C-alpha cells in the first residue's frame, strides 16, 4: 500500500519538480489499481488509516467512480461493506474499539467528496435497500457540529446531484429523484425539518457558521416539501428573528432571508399563496435594504422583496374575485417602494428580471383606468428605475468618447441591454403619457442645470429617454404636439448642454431632434432652431468627425421631410455648409472609404434643397454650377497630372477623385428626370458635361477598381436622372468598363445593363447590339459551360466570384428576353455565341443547384420559343432552333431532369420551377403541334419506361385547356416513373 500512496502523491504533485514520465507512470499505476477486484476494500482501508489528504481524496473519488459504474455487478457483501464503512466515516464512527476515523476533521473538499459517495449509494439503494439512511443519520446528529455539518453536505449533494431541476437530467435521473423525494416525504422529511429547527435554535448564538449551513440546506428543500412544515408559528418567527437581529453575522441573517425567499417562491395555487404572503408581514424587513447596498444581507433581502413582489403580482393576475385582486394590489403597493429602491441601489440576483416584472406590472395598469394616485407615483418610480438602468458607467466616459475597443464593446453591450428597457418605457408612455413627459422634462431640466464635469451620463440618459418615448407616440400626436410635447421639443432645440462636445451626448441629441421632426413640420416657427442645431457645433460642425458625419446623414433626412418649407432658408444653409463642402474632397479618406456615413449626405441634402422646382431657374442654375464646376475642375486637374503622380501621392489623389464622384452622385439625387430633361434642360446639360468629365476617369485610370465602381454608380444615377438623353454617352462608357474587367467588375457592368434594359426596353436595342458580343465573349471565356468544380479546395474566392458572374449573366439573359430584345442574339456579330449560350441555358435548366436559377432559364426558353417559332407549319426564324427545343430541351429538361430524386416536390421553389416546365410543354405544343408531341411521347416516354395508357392520358391532358389539371397529372406521372426508374436516367 505504500507504493499506492507514493503514486497518488506523485499524481497530485503541483510543485513542478516531478518529471512528466514519472507522473505518467504513477498515473498508469493508479489506474491499474482501480481495475483490481478488491479496489473498494483498498480504498476504504486507506480512507480509514491514511492521514494524507491526497490519498483520502483519491480513494473517495475512486470509490465514487466504482459505485457509479460497477454497482449492478457488485456482490451484496461488497455493497454492504461500502455502505457500512462510508456511513460510519460520515458519522464520525469508530474503525475499531480504539480508533475513530477523522475524515470529518479534514478539509472541505474531502467532506464534499464523501457526501458525493453517500448520495451515489442513496441513488441506487434508497428506499428499497437502504431505507433507514436518513433516520440513521438523524440519530447521529447528537454527536455534534461535525456530524451536523456532514449531514448538511449530504443534503446539498443530494440536491446538486439528483433533485435540483436547474441542471439537465436524464429520464432515469428524474425517475430516481421522484422516487427519493416521495420516500423522504413519507418517511423522514418532518423529522429532518424538526432537526433543522432544533439545531438553529440551539447553535444560533454559539456556532453561526453551522446554522448558516443548516439554513442553506433547508432553502434547497423548501421547493418540494410540505410548506406547512415551514410556514407555522414556530419556524417563520424564528426566520424573521434571525433576519432582524443586529448582533448576528450577515451570512446567517442572509441564509434566513434565503429561506424566506424560498417560502415566498414556493409553487402553489394563487388561492393558497395569497394568504401565505399576507401572513408574512413582509414590511418588517423593509428598513434593512437602506443599509450598505454591497452587503450580503441587503442582497438577500432584496431578493426576498423582489420575489415577494413577483408572487403578489402573479396573484393579482391569476385571481378573479375583486376582493382577492384588492388584497393582491395592497400587498404589491406595500412592497413596491422598497422594490424600486433595491432596483436602483442593489445588486440583484440574475434570476430576477427587472424589466419582465415591471412589464407585467405596467400591463396591470391598463386594467385600472384612470390610474390611481398610487399607480401614478409608481409610474414615476418606474421611470426613475429605467433612467438609472440605462445610464452609462462614468468609468467608460473617455473610452466611449474616443470609441476605442473598450468603448465600442461597452456601447454594443448597452445598446443590447437597453432594448427591453425601452420596450418598457414605450409601454409606460402609452399607459401614462403625461407622467412620462413631465419626467422627461424634469430630467432634461436637471441635466441642463447640473455642472459639466459630471453630467455626461445624466444628459445622455435623459435624451435617450426622450428619444425612446417618441416610439410610443403615433404620428398625429407628434404632429399636434399633444401633452407637453409643445414645450419639450422647443426646449430640446434651444438647449446647449455644457457637455455637448461629448460624442454620445451629441449623437443622441441629433437622433432625438430628427425623431421629432414631424412636430417641426407642423410648427414651422421652429425651423430656424432645427437648422441651427444641425448646422452649428452641435451637428455638422461638431469637432468629432463621427458626430459630424452622422449629423450630415440626419440633416439629409430632415431636409427630405421639410423640403418646401426650407426654400426661404436655402441661402443661409448653403453659406453655413460652404466650408464643409469645400473640405469634403480634400480630407484624408484613404483609411475610411468604406464608411457608410462619409459625410457625402451633405451633398444629397443640398441636392434635395436646390433640386426643387420651387427654386427659381436662374438661382437653381447658379447653385448647381457653383457646386459642380469646382468639383469637375478638381477632377480635370487630377487627371491631367495623373501621369506625374508619385507612388506616395497616388492613393490620396485617387481617394480624392472617389470622394468627388460620391459628392456629385449624392448631389444629383435631388434632381428629377422631368426637371432636368423637360422643364429645365440647362440643368440636364450641366450633368451631361459632368458625366463627360467623369468618364475620362475610366480612360486615365482603367484598372483602379474602386474608381470604376464609383463611376459605374454615377452612370446608374445618370440613367435615372437624364433618361434617354444619356444614350450618346453609353457606348464609350460601356466600352471602357469592359477593358480588363475582372469578374466583380463584370457583375457591376451586367447590373448596369439590366437597369438600362428595364428602363428603356427596345429603345436600348441598338446599343445592346453593339456591346453584347464583347460581353458574351468575355463571360463565356471565363465561366464553365457545365458545373463548377466541387469538393475540397474548390470553394475559393475566384470560384465564388465566377459563380456570381454566372448568376448575374442568367439575370441579364432573362431581362433581355422578357423585354422584347431576344433579336440581339441573332444579330450578325452575336450569332456565333448563340449555340454556347443555348448549351449553357440547357445545362443550367436541367442541373443547376439553385432552383430559382433553373426557373429563370426555363422562362428564357419559353420566351425564345414564343419569339422565334411560328405557328405549326410556319417558316423557321432561327434554323435548327425548333429541332433543338423538341429533341434536346424538351426531353432533357421537361422529362429526364424531373426523374432525379433531387427534384423535391415538397419544396415550394421546386414546385414553382415545375409549373414553368409544365408551361413550357404547353407552349411547345401550341407552337410545334404534333411535331413536339409525337417526339416527346415516342422518344422520351419509352426511354423513361412510361406505360402506354399514361402516355395517352398525357396527350389528352396536354391538348386540353386546363393547365392546373395538366400540372397535377404530370406530377403524378413523374412520381410513378420515379418508382420504376429510381431517378437513374442521365441528362442527354
Buried (B, 14 or more C-beta within 10 A) or exposed (E): EEEBBEBBBBBBBEEEEBEEEEBEBBBEBBEEBEEEEEBBBBBBBBBBEBEBBBBBBBBBBBBBBBBEEEBEEBEEEBBEBBBEBBBBBBBBBEBEEEEBBEBBEBEEEBBBBBBBBBBBBBBBBBBEEBBBBBEEBBEBBEBBBBBBBBBBBBBBBBBBBBBBEEEEBEEEBEEBBEBBBEBBBEBBBBBBBBBBBEBBEEBBEEBBEBBBBBBBBBBBBBBBBEBEBBBEEEBBEBBBEBBBEEEBBBBBBBBBBBBBBBBBBBEEEBEEBBEBBBEBEBEEBBEBBEEEBEBBBBBBBBBBBBBBBBBBBBBBBBBEEEEBBEBBBBBBBBBBBBBBBBBBBBEBEEEBBBBEBBBBBBEBBEEEEEBEEBBBBBBBBBBBBBBEBBBBEEEBBEBBBEBEEBBEEBBEEBEEEBEBBBBBBBBBBBBBBEBBBBBBBEBBEEBBEBEEEEBBBBBBBBBBBBBBBBEBBEEEBBBBBBBBBBEBBBBBBEBEBBBBBBBBBBBBBBBBBBBBBBBBBEBEEBBEBBBBBBBBBBBBBBEBBBBBBBBBBBBBBBBBBBBEEBBEBBEBBBEBBEEBBEEBBEBEBEEEBEEEBBBBBBBBBBBBBBBBEEBEEEEBBEBBEEBBEBBBEBBEEBBEEBEEBEEEEEBEBBBBBBBBBBBBBBBBBBBBBEBBBEEBEEBBBBBBEBBEBBBBBBEBBBEBEBBBBBBBBBBBBBBBBBBEBBBEBBEBBBEBBBEEBBBEBBBBBBBBBBBBBEBBEEEBBEBBBBBBBBBBBBBBEBBEEEEBEEEEEEEEEEBEBBBBBBBBBBBBBBBBBBBEBBBBBBBEBBEEBBEEBBBBBBBBBBBBEBBEBBBBBBBBBBBBBEBBBEEEEEEEEBEEBBEBBBBBBBBBBBBBBBBBEEBEEEEEEBBEBBBBBBBBBBBBBBBBEEBBBEBBBEBBBEEBEBEEEBBEEBBEBBEEEEBEEBBEBBBEBBEEBBEEBEBEBEBE
